[in-house]
Amino acid sequence: IFNPKEGINVYNYLKSTKEIDAVITAASQVSLAIQPLSNEGDVFQMAIFSSARKYSTPGDLSFRVSTRNEIEANALADLITEMDIKKLGILYLNTDFAIDLKDNLREDFAKRNAEVEIVGEEAHLIGNSDFRTILAKFEEKGAEGILMIGLASKYAMILEQAQELGVEAQFLSMRSAEDPVLIRNAGELANGLIYTYPFDSTSQTVEVKNFVNSFKEKYGTVPDAYAAEGYEGFKLTAMAFIKCDKNNSCIKEYLENLNNYESVFGEIDFDNKGDVHYDFFPKIVRNGQFVPLE
């Protein structure tokens, strides 16, 4: 899953057989692997759910509709300090986006002189399925909160093993928590998990209503933030090519000057690094549903 090597193989195949002018890439590690290739080949790149800070590069043809990790880290820092969690353990997937988000959170705590002690930062590989040793270590160090950064399928395993061990810490996470896999695999154990999220599918803006209604009609379900990023990424790419055809200078200038664009995330603009900014808000799993934290 999210394999950079396979991403490169697919990109090279498309570049050599389809003569592509644009590519939409997903996940930080894949987007980062393809970025130098797309720039070298003068191929426009739009990244979705790619939030690692290393993707921010001025003057090239790479853009993204994901906010940088520092934006979500700031929202997580707000949440953790408001909950008065003094001791925090961080359990993260050993990938670019997770490492970057974890580091951004630590930096944010330092900038605001937050009274939050990180009692442990423990990485895991995508193939790992036993988190008991890490959880026991956090419990021994008195962690009041445990932040999970990675994939929902792993969160379900962590929550199940935490119950087995009698871990009483508050579990927290980030945007990847809102995934049906979490509810399906964790069941009632997912209830009470608090996380940060950027997309409100219940918003009454024209953009969100039209997107949600169209998505539900086609797929029979409510879209999540990843679907929203995919929608906006494709839409903005299409808009740029309709405006500029295959003129890369025109495409770059068009997107960088696209002011106050009304997206499903609210108004967004691209900066000179190809980045956008939109806000995150806290949500919670309650009775098997993903709902705003009130």
C-alpha positions, 0 to 999 in steps of 0.5 A: 500500500502507498508503495513509492517504487510501484508508484514510480513504475506506474508513472514511468509506464504512463509517461512512456506509453500514454505521453501524459501531460499531467499526473495526480498522485496520492499519499506523501511517499508516492507523491515525493517519489514521483515529484522529481520525475514529473518536474524533469519530464515537464509533467504537471503534478497535482498531489492528493492526501500528500501533506509532508512538508518536503513536497513544498517546492517553489517554482516548479510544476507540483501543486497539491490540494492537501494542507501541509502537516503543520496545519493539522499539527496546529489543530492537534496541539490546540485539541491536546492542550484544551483537553489538558493532556499533560503526558502524551505518547505518539505511535506513528507509521514509519512514513514521510507524512506520519514522521512529518506530522509528529515532528510538526506537533512537537515543534508546535508544542515548543513554540507555544511553551505547552505543558505537554510532555511527550513520554514516547515516540514509537514508530511501526512498519506497515506490516506490524500487528502487535503494539502491546509492548509500545502500549505497555511502555506508554502506560508505564510512563503515565501517558494520559493521551496516546496519539495514533498517526497512520492507517485506520486498520492499525488504529483498530488493532491498537484499540483492541490491544489497549483494551486487552492491556487495560490501558486507560489513556485517551486515544487521539488521531488525525484525518485518517481515522475517519475510515469505515475500516475503523468502525468495521474492525474496532466496533465499539472500541472505536467509540470515544476516539477523538481526531482532527478533520478538514471536510464537513460533508454536512455543510450547506455551501453550494459546493459541498451540497453539489459534491455530496449529492453527486457522490452519493448518487454515483457511489451510494455513500457520503464522501470523506475528506480523501474523496473531497481532495480527489475531487478538487485535485481533478477539478483544478487540474482540468480547469488549468488545462482548459484555460491553458491547454498544455502551456505549463507556464500558463498553468502555473501562473493560472493556479498561483493567481486563482484567488479565493477559489470556492472549494469543498474545503472553503476558500483556498488559494495556492501559494508560490510553493503550490500549497493550500491552507484550510482549517481542521476541526475536532471530531469524535467516534460516537455510537459508531458514527463520525461526528463533530466534537461538541 
